[in-house]
Amino acid sequence: CPTVYADTPRGQVLEAEGFSYAISPLMEHRDLDALRLQPGADGVLRLELRNEALETHFINHVEVVAVRHAAGARVVPDQGGRPIAVSGFTPVTGARDRAGRDVRAALAERDGRLFSSSPATVGAAQEGDLDDWIDLDVADLPPGDSIAVVLRMRNSLLNTVLLYEGMLGGRDAPDFLAQDMQHIGKTVDFARWYVRTMGMRLSVDGVPLSANEPFQGHARLGDIGPIAFRDVAVVLPRPKADAAGARVRLRFVADNWRIDEVRVAGAISRPEYTTLAVDSVIVPTPARGAGPVVDAAAVPAIAEADESYLETRPGQRMTLVFHPDAPDARASGERSTYLIAWQGWYREWIRPSWLASPARTAPFVPGDAAVLTALRSWTSQKDAFERAFYSTSIPVR
């Protein structure tokens, strides 16, 4: 999946990764990610777009969403990919996982101390019972009928093992990508299984679930990828109007998430926003000739969600330039938050080693057995796999 970086006094800083696990055109989707960057001294926003993986990226649309909001509010995407402003944060009074551990300390701050599932929970996983969960208790909520659970998290590499060793782990991997994932019926069945099984489901104690809810929760978050942390707010109902407290369960396949922070907000609003189109695309080191050069064809390729795509290959990078409006000097007590909205899909490159030494010999069958096989493999190689994955991104030129 593509990544974007911002230029800071500390150098290039990773901001987001886009449309993870969208491994075929039928799985193309749109992501919204909050950015930390602000305009430079010249008033311009610059993002560096990179392809750091053995993948071909097909980027359909990129824009920046600009939100003006009260200084005390925080703007992040909600579970539907829309900007939301949250405030009125209240303490999490309890946080226990399925193993009974008190995990409040791991979730309290964005400090790099990450929640991961207990080895006992991972070891006990079985077909029909793959999940871990965290029960959050909150109190002293302001009046209202909803709450927002604000998470900072990313996936573990369990999904990557499921992709590499499961879906693409046989000699039929080229056919899986070129045929199965291009067939709308098979892709729909695959997507339904994935939505039902993976991601994160959130539910509120005391609020009935809809009988036809496919993922058994009041809200669901899709998987977001293992590279960049994403801040996201999940809006949930309270047990009753103006309830001062609530218990929320976060449910997910064991060891599928790394969670840095969880906060709960009692005040929620939908801010007005503007969108910024890409003004120019600059290639610092083109394949031919000296750089930097302006890529005039790239701008129309990503200007709209249409049939035109920007295609990038491993090692490529380019700078996306945006020109935000100058803030109204009269709007004291306000600030701007910027988010990137991007849409596309990618094609995973088949590694020769996967075909030479396949992890499976039978066809891939979506289901609990496939996830459990991936979980066992992931558990057995976790440390070595993480070291290799996070130290071998493709150098960009």
N, C-alpha and C positions, 0 to 999 in steps of 0.2 A: 504494500500500500504506500502511497506517496506521503512524504513528511514535509512540514514547513518549519522554517527556522526564522527567528528575528535577530537582527543585529543589535547587540547591546554593548555597553562598555566592557563587559566580561567576555565578549566574543559572540559567536553564533549560539543561540539558545533554542533548543527544541521547543516548539509550541504545540504541535498537534500532528496526528496521523489521520488519514482520510479513508473512508469506505473500506475498512478492514473486512476480510473474508468475502468480498464481492468478487468471486473468482470466475464469473461469466457475465456476459452482457445482460442476461435475464435477471441477474442479481444486482444490477446497478442500483445504487441508492445515494441519497443526499445526507451529508453530515453537517452539523453545526457545532463549532468548537470555540469556546471563549479564548481570547488572546490576552496576553499580558502587555503586549507592546503598545506604545503610544507614538504619535507622529514624531519624526525627527525635527531638528532645529529648523529645517526648511518647510515644515508642515506636511511632509509627505510620509505615507506609510509604505514600508518595503518589507516583503516577505520573500524568503528564499525557498523555492519549491525544489525538492530533491527526489530522485529515484535512487534509493540506497539498497535495493534488494534485487535478487535475480528474478525480476518480473518486468513485464511490459505494462505500463499504465495508460489507460484510456480515460482522459480527464474531459468531462463534458462541459462543466460549468464551474466557475469560481467567482465569488464576489465577497465583499466585506460588508457585514452588518454593523452599523454604527448606532449606538444607543446612548442618549443623554438621560441621566437619572440623578436622583438625590445622592449626595456623597455618602450617606449612611447605608445605601442599598447595595446589593451585590447582583450583578447580571450574569446569568449563565443560561444555557439551553435547558429546556425541560425535556421530559421523556418523549415528547412528540417532535423535538427538533425546532422549537420556537423559543425566542428570547423571553426570559422571565426575570423580574426583579424581586428579590427576596430580602426581608429584613425581620426584625423582631426575633432574633435567635434566642433559643432557650436551652438550658443545659440538658445534656443527655444524662439521666440519673441512673440508667442501667444499660448494660450491653453484654449479653452472654451468647456464646455460640452453642452449637448443638452438643459439644463436649462438656458444656457447663462452665467454660472458662470465662472469667471477667475480662473482656477485651476493650474496656473503655480507654485505657491508656494508649493502646495502639491506634484508636480511632479519634483521639482528642485533638490532635494537631497535625498540620501538614508538615511533617518533620522527617519523612523518609522511613519512619518506623511503621512497617506495613502489616496489616492483618493478612494472615494466610490460615487455611484450615488446619485443624489439629491433626497430627498423624494418626491418632486413633479413629477420627471420623473418616479420613481418607482410607485407612485400612479396612474399615467396616463396610465400605460402599459395596453394593451388590445390585444386580439387575432388579429394577423396580424400586430401588431405594438408593439413589446416587447422591442425594443432596446433603449439603450442610446448610445452616441458617444462623442468623444473628437476630436476637430479639432486642429491640431498642425500647427503652422507657423514657418518656419525656414528661415534664410537668411545667406548671407556671406558664402555659400558653396564653397569649393575648386572645381576646374574643375573635371568633371567626368560625367558619365551617370547614376549613381545609388547613393542611400543613404541607410544608415542602421539606422533604428529606434531601439534603444537599451533600453529595458524595464527591470525593476526589479519588479516582481509581483507574486501574487499567487491568487488562486480563493477564493471567499467568500464561505460561507457554503450553498449557494443556491443550488449548485449541490448536496450536501450531503442530503439536504431536498428532492430534486427531486428523489434521489436514495432511501432514507429510507422510505419516505411517499408515493412516487409515484410508482416507479418500484417495490419496495419490501414492499409496504404499505398495501398489501391485504393478505388474507389467501392463495392465490395462489402463494405467493412469492417463495416457494420451487419449484413449477412447472416452474415459470418464469426463475429461474436460471438453473434448471436441464433439462428443455426441450426447452423452447423458445430460450435461449441463447446458446444452443448446436445445434440448427437448422440453417444451413448456410443461407438459404433464409431469415428467420426472422431476423437473426443477421445482414445481409447485409442491409435490409430495415431499421432496427433500427439505424445502423451506418450512413447511408445516411441522415436520419433525424437529427441525432445528429450533424454531420458535417455541415449541412445546417443551423442549428439553434444556436448551442452553440459555445464556443470558442471565438475568436476575429478575425474579418476581417479588413484588412487594405487596403486603396486605396489612390491614389494620384490624386489630382485635376488636370484636364487637360490631363490625360492619359486614353484613351478609355479602357473600360472593354471588355473582351472576351465574346461573346454572349453565349458561352457554359460553362462559369465559374459557378460551382454549388453554391459557397458561396458568390457571388457578391462582389468580392474584388480582388485586385492584389496579395494578400497573405493572408494566414490564419494561426493562432496559435491555436492548440488544448488546451483544458483545462489541467491544470497541477497539480491540487490538492490544498487543503486549508492549508497544514501544513508548507511547506518550500517555501521560495521565490526562484524563478528561474530567472537568468539573461539570456536574449535571444536577439538576433539581428535579425530583420526582414529586408531583403534586398528588396528594392523597386526601380522602375524606376523613373527617374526625368521627369518632363514635357517635357523637351527637353535636348539634350546633353549640358553639361556645364551650365545648369541653376543654377543661384546663389541662388534661393529660391524655396520653395515648400510648399504646404499645404497638410497634410496627415490626413485622417480621421481614427480613431480607433473606430470600431463599434462592439457592443456586447450587449447581453441581459442585461437589467438593473440590476445593483447590483450584477453581476456575478464576478467582479474582485476587487481586492485590489491592487492598483498600488503605489509603493513607489518612483519610479524614472523613468523618460523618458529623454533620450539624443539622439541626432542625429549626426551621423558620416558621413563625406563625403569621407573618404578614406577607402577602403575595400580590403582585400587580403585573399587568401586561403593559410594558412601556411602549411608547411609540418609537419607531426606528426608521432609519434611512438605509438604503443600500448603495454601496460604492462599486461601480464597475471597474474592472482592470483597465488602467489607463495605458500601460505599456508593459511589455515583457522584454527583459534584457538578458542576453546570454553572455556570461562573463568570459567563457573560454569556448568558442565555437569549434566544431570538429575541423573546420577549414578556415584558415586565415587567422588574423589577430582579432582579439576582442577588447572590450565588450562590444556586442552588436545588438541592435533592436530586432527582435523576431516579429515582423509585421504580421505574419500569418497566425501567430499564436493567439493574438487578442480576439479576432472573430471566432476562433475555434472554441474559446471558453466563455464567450460573452453571454451565451444563452444555453439553456438545456434543450438541445436539439439533436440533429443527426451529425453534427460536426464535433470532432474530438481532437484534443491535443494528445499526441502519442509520445511517451517518453520511454527511454530504455535505461538499463542500469548504468549508473555513473553520471547521468545528466543532472544538471542543476540550472536554474534560471531565477531571476529576480522579478517578482510581480510588484508593480508600482500602482499605488492608489492615492488619490488626492481627496482627502476629506474636507468638508466645509469647515471654515474657521468657527470655533465655538462663540456663542453670543456672550460678549463680555458682561452683559447685564444679568446673565443667569448665574448669580452667585450661589454657592452651596451645591453646585452640580458638577458632575464629571462625565467623561465619556468612557464607555467600554466598547471594544471592537471584537467582533466574532467573525470567523471565516466560515462561509457556507460553500461547500464543494460537493460535487457529484461526479460519479464515474464508476469504473470497474477495473480489474487488472487480470492479467494472464500470468499464472505461475509458470516459471520455467521448469521443465522436468529435468531433474538431475540424473546423469548417467548411473550414479550409484544406486538410485532408487530402482532402476530397471535391472541392474546387475545383481543386486542383493535385495529383493523385494521383502517388505515386512509382512505381507500377506500374499496368499496364493489363491484364495477364493474371492469372488466379487465382493465389493464393499456393500454392506447392507446397513442403512441407517437404523439406529436403535440403541437401546441401553447396552447391549453387548459390545457394540463398537466403542461407545464412550468408556465403558469399563476397561476394555483392552487398552485404550489410549491412556487412561488414568494410571493403570498399573505400569505401563511403559514409562510414562512421565515421572512417576514416583521413583522408579529404579534408576533414572539417569538425570534427575533434576539438576544437581549442581553442575555437572559437566555440560549439560545441554544449555543451561543459562549462560555459563562462561563462553561457550562457543557462539551462541546466538547474539549476545550483546557485545561481542568483540569483533564480529566479522561483517559489519555492514559494508556495502560496496563503496569504495572511495569515490567521491565526486570530483569532477574536473572543473 
